[in-house]
Amino acid sequence: MKVKIEQRSVYHKFVELEIEIPDSVDTDMIDEYLLSIEEEWIDKIDDKINQSEFVLGTGLYDHPGHHDSGADHEWRYECEERKIGGHL
């Protein structure tokens, strides 16, 4: 008799990129502003993620605010100065 032994392992990558935004951007418009200037930061964050190392696990418990277990990618922003963050 033959049996198969299988394993499924999940790994993730996580990076952060800090950018300056004008003080004139309203707190409730930060996500829209970031999306409107995506061409200014998307390549930089892609480069960082390509250079980062894989870490065992989903990363859902390692990175507060990231909780969408069904998503292949999860994008967030955090603004400590205004104490706000959210999904993009």
N, C-alpha and C positions, 0 to 999 in steps of 0.2 A: 504494500500500500504506500502511496506517495501523498505527502501533504505539502502544502505551500505555506511558507512563513512570509508574511507581508508586513511592511512597516510604512506608514505615512508620516513624514516629518514636516513640520511647518517652520519656515524661517522668515524673518522680516528684515527690512532695512529702515532706518529712521535718520533723517537729517533736519537741520534747522538752518534758516537763512534770515538774517536781520536786514531790513531795508528801512530807509527813512521815508516817512510820508509827511505831507504838509500838516501843520497844526490846524489848518482851516478845514480839514476833512472832518465832517460830523461823525461822532461815535457810531451812530446807527448806519453810517454809509461806508465804513471801512471795508467791508467785504466787497461791495460794489466797486469801490475805488481800486482795490487790489486786482480785481478781475479786469478792470479797464486798462490797467498798466501791466498786464500779464507778460507782455513781450519783454519787459524790462527785467523780470526775475525768473521766468520759466527755464531758460537755458542754464542759468546759474544753479538752480536747485536740481535740475536734471544731472548736471556735471557732478554735484556733490553726492547724489544718490548712486551714481555709477561708480564712484570711488569708495563708497562706504562698504563696510563688511556686513555679511549676513549674520544675524543673531537668531539662535534657536527660540522658537515661540512666536506667538501672534503679535506681540507688542502691545496688545490691548490694555494690559495691566501696568506696563512700564511707562506709558506716555498718557498722562491725564487728558481727558477730552476726546481721545481716540477710542471709540467704542463700537464702531460699525463692523461687526464680525462678518457680515455678508459682503462687504465691499472689497474689491481687489486693490483699491487705492483709497486713501482718506486724506483730504487736504483740510488743514485748519490754519487759523491765524490766532496769535495771542498778542495783546498789547498791554504790557504790565503797567505802563504809565496811566492808562485809562481803565485798567482792571476789567478788560473785556476780551473776549475771544469767541470764535465760532468756526463753523465749517464753511469752506469755499465750495 
